[in-house]
């Protein structure tokens, strides 16, 4: 089958390790299923894999890709949950299984004509969502869903600040949060990204580090070191930071005095469960919310999509169709 895979690790020039071509058809073990992929979406995780983060050289060649929507062996339209883990080992949450992984880390990924996953990882695709739309949801949008509706503790009408407008999770947070009745504020160093966020549904946009009109109930962090102090100082007493990434670095000043004195909470969040993905699909179906798609291109042109992500020239998800 045709696939896009990591053949080499190159931390400085990740595209040097990307190859396309024929790979063996997957052979599912017991209780696994084969899905014919109709659409699959690119994530920063795929670029980091080419740099060797979470993907050691001894696992190469590795087909990349976490997200997919397609058709199972019985002809059912399905969405693939990318977390491979044991919910029992995580106390009912597979993302808390110490041995969990994502597709394309230990198991071959979704940038191919076919992918195999545990049967329990397949979720029916709502007819209202296209394959391309559904394929955008299992990583960035699921991460945002869990941050908003599981980790934040915020009631509709609360004010939520999203640091770093323009990223995949930040975009998902704006779209899902606005649909759920939150007042969404965003920050960015880019005036163009601030304008785009407001067009997406953000209530207000501010320059990174700017003083806000009032303190917020929750801050959503994916930036880390560069925005951490601003996040801590932007919260109301008793507020909460939900963090799912640290793209600018993970060793900021802790601000411990402010955290304990104003009784702030910090909650880590990673991906989401199969059940949460099912609810996300239903949420999109019921509210009419759809992921923002930048472009849909053939899988054979995946290198162009990777280049756009590395250069930051895209707005929204980059989707591949085998």
N, C-alpha and C positions, 0 to 999 in steps of 0.2 A: 504494500500500500504506500501511497505518497504521504510524506510526513516532513515536518520542520523540526530539527533537533539540534541539541548542543553536541558538537563533536569535539570541541576543545574548550578549555577555560582560558579567558584572557581578561584580567581585571581592568586593564587600561583601555582595550579596544574590543568590547564584547561582541561586536558584529563579526570579528575575525573567527569566532568559534561557532557561528551559525551556519548550518548547512541544510539543504533541502534535497529530497530524493526518496528512493525506495527503502522501506524498512519492513521487517517481517510482520505479517498480520498477527494481531494479538491472540493469545490462546488463554481464554478465561479459566481460572481454577474453579473448584466447586463453590457454588453460591455467588459467583460473579457473573456479570452479563456483559455482552458486547453491544455497544451503541454505535450506529452509523451516524457520524457527525454531520450535521447540517450547517452549524455555525459555531464559531469559537472566538473568544475575545482575548485581546492582549492585555497583560497587566505588567506593572513594574517588577513584579516577582519574576517574570520571565527574563527581564534584562539582568536582574541581580543573579539569577541562575547562571547566565553566561559569564558573569564576573566571578563565579565560584562561591557565592554566598548561599549556603544550604545545599549545594550540589558539588560534592567532592569529585575529583577527576576519576576515581575508581568506579563511579556509577555511569560513566559515559560509554557509548552515546545514549543520550536521554531525550526522548521526545518532549518538547516543552508544552506549556499550556495547562491552565487549571480549569478554565470555564468552557462549558459546551452545552449545546442543546441538539437533540437529534431524535433518532428512532431506534427503539430497542428491537430485540430479535422477534418479538410478537407483533411488531408494527405500531407500537404505542409511541406517541410523541412525548418525549421526556426531557427533563433538565437534570444535569449531573451535579451532585453535591461533591465538591472537590476535597473535602476533609476525609482522609482515610484514618479512622480511629475507632476505638472500642468505647461506646458510651458507658458501659458498665465499669470500665477502668477509670473513667472520669466522673464517677458518681452520678451518672445519668446525662453527662455532657461530653460528647466525643472530643470537643476542643480542649478539654482538661485532661485527656489521656496523655500521660507523659511520653508515650511512643507515637503519638499522632503524627501524620505528615500530610502534605498536600500532593495531589497529582503532580507529577514531574519532579518530585524530590526522590522518592524511592520507587515509585511506580510510574510507568510511561504515561505521558500527558495527552492533551486533547488536540494538539496541532497536527491532526492526522485524519485520514478518512474514517478510522475506527478507533475506539478506545474501550478498554475493559475496566469496570469498576464493580465493587460489591453491589449486589442487587438492591440492598437497602439504601444505597446512595442515589437511586433513581426516583425522581419526583415527577408526577404528571405535569406536562406543560399546559397551561390554560390556552384554550383556543384563541382567546383575545390577544395573546402576545405572539408576535412573529418569532421564528427561530433566532433571528438576529437580535431581537430585543431580549429574549429569554437568556441568550448566551452571555449577555452583559452582567447578569445579576449575581452569580454564585460567589464572586470574590469581593469586588469593591462595594457593590450595593448591599450584599449581605453583611459586610463589615459595618457599613453605615447603619443598617437596620438594627443590628445588635447594640451599637453604641447609643442610638436614640431611644429604643424601646425596651431595652433590657438594662443597660448600664447607667443611663443618665438619671433615672428617677424623676425626670421632668414631666410635669403635667402640660397638656395642650394650653397654649397661651403663654408659656414660659419663654424667656429670651435666651437663645442659645448662640454663642459665638463660635464660629468655625475659623480656625487659624489656617491660612494658606489656601485661599480660593484658587481654583484651577486644577487641583489634583483630582484623581478619580474618586477617592473616598469623599473629599470635600464637595465635589459636584453632587454625588449621591446624597450626602447629608442635606444639602440645600433642597433638592427635589423632594426627598422623602419628608423632611422636616416641615416644609411649607404645606405639603399635602395633609400632614397630620395636625396642623394648627399651631405650630410653634412660630415664634417671631425669630427669624434667622438673620443674624448679623455675620459678616465675614471680614477678613483682613487679607491684604495682599500687598506686595511691593510693587505690583504692576497695576497701573490705572486701568489698562485694557481688561485685565482679569477682574478687577472690581466691577467695571461696567457690565461685563458678561455675567457675573454672578447676580447682579441686580435684575438683569433681563431673565435669568433663570427662575427668579422668585425670591432672592434674598431681600430682606426689608431695607437693610442699609449695608454699605461697604466702607471700610476704613483702611487707611494706610497701615502697614505693619507697625505695631508699637504705638499707634495713636491713642490719645486719651479718648475714652468712650463717653457718650452722653450720660450713661448710667451704668452701674455694675450689672452683670448678667447672672442668670441662674446656673448655667452650665457652660463650660468651654470644651470644645472638641479639638483635641490635639493630634496631629499627624506630623508636625514639623519638628517639635522637640526643642533642642537647645536654643535655637534662635528666637523662639517665641515664648519660652517657658515662663520667664519672669513676668511678661505681659499677661499671660494667662492667669497666673496666680493673683496678680494685682487687679485683674478685671472682674473677679468673682465677688458676688455678695457674700457676707458672712454666712457660713453653712453651705456654700456652693460646692460644686463638684467639677473636677477635670476628668474627662474620659480620654484616654490616650491609646491609640492603636498603631502608632508609628513615631519615628524620630529621624526623619530624613536629613536634618541638619546637624545631628549629633545627639548622643544620649547621656551626656554628663553635664547638665546645666546646674547652676547654683540651686540648692535644694529649697531655699526659702522656708526653712522649717519653722522659724519663729512666726511668720505670717500664717503658715498653714495651721499650726496648733492654736494660735491666738484667735484667729477668725473661724476656727473649726471647719476647715475645708476638707474635702474628701478627694482622693485620687484613685481612679478605677482603671485598671488595665483591661483591654478588650482585644480579642483575636478572632477573626473570622466569625462564624456562627454555626449553629447546629442544623441538622437536616430539617427539624421541625420549624426552625426559624426561617429557613429558606422557603419552605412550603407556605408559611404565613406571608413572607415577602412577595411571593408570586401572587397570592390572593389579594394582598394590599394593592399591588399594581393593577390587578384585574378590576378591583372594586372602585378604586379612586381615579383610574385613568392615567395614573402616573406612568411614564415611560422613561427608560434610560436615555440619556443624551448620547447619540452616536455621531462620531466625527466622520467616519468613512467605513464602507464595506468593500473589501478587496479580496481577490482570490488568494487562497492559501499559498499558491505558488509565488506570490509577490510579498510574502511575509516580511522579507528583509526591508522593504519600503516602510512597512508599518513600524518595525523595530527602530528604524532610523528616525522616523517622525517622533516616536516616544522619547528616544534619547535626546533629540534636539529640542523637544518641548514645543513642537509646532502644531500639535493637535489640540482640539477642544472637544472632550467627550471620548467615548470608547472607540477603539479601533477593532473592527470585527473582520475575521477571516472566514471565507466560505470554501470548503474543500471542493 
